[in-house]
Amino acid sequence: MPEPRVLEIGAGRDRSVPGAVTVDRVASTGPDVVHDLDITPWPFRDGEFDFVRCKDVIEHVTDVVKTLEEIHRVLAPGGRVEIVTPHYSCSNSWTDPTHRHHLGYFSFEYFTGQNQWDFYTGARFTLTERYLRFYGNYKNRHWEWIANRWPRFYEEHLAWIAPAWYIRVVLTAVK
């Protein structure tokens, strides 16, 4: 079985996926490809990758919808994208002046075709995994359990009382 073709976008200095093609707009971080993700199309072929890693990136781009459309384009049918981003209740989401977007548990449902506001794009994904993570291991374990068990209740009533740290979402490209 051939090795999966992996793209790490906005990788910075993080090289957590061995053998991945890295792309970043900051040349000093040493990416394989220097490219601004806000400029489309990206310099990759349609369906070139089986997996795209997008850690601490999506909150920085100008247009989340356009970025997800490009990810969809470069993914092979059935390819997956892992997105990790601060939850909107995390202080870091608002502290970092380069963050343009503040996303929540339900933000990526807009790309599934099962949301009433999914008309912004034709790029479709299946929501494969989704998890809210809280800072620390012990003291926030109960909040993490509540938030992932009842995410709508958590975001509507508890997010500002017990802020989440980040959200991890895995989407599978539908083509």
Sequence and secondary structure as in RCSB ss.txt:
>XXXX:A:sequence
MPEPRVLEIGAGRDRSVPGAVTVDRVASTGPDVVHDLDITPWPFRDGEFDFVRCKDVIEHVTDVVKTLEEIHRVL
APGGRVEIVTPHYSCSNSWTDPTHRHHLGYFSFEYFTGQNQWDFYTGARFTLTERYLRFYGNYKNRHWEWIANRW
PRFYEEHLAWIAPAWYIRVVLTAVK
>XXXX:A:secstr
     EEEET TT   STT EEEES GGG  SEE  TTSSS SS TT EEEEEEES TTTSS HHHHHHHHHHHE
EEEEEEEEEEEBTTSHHHHH TT    B TTGGGGGTT STTGGG   EEEEEEEEEE SSSSTTHHHHHHHHHS
HHHIIIIITTTS   EEEEEEEEE 
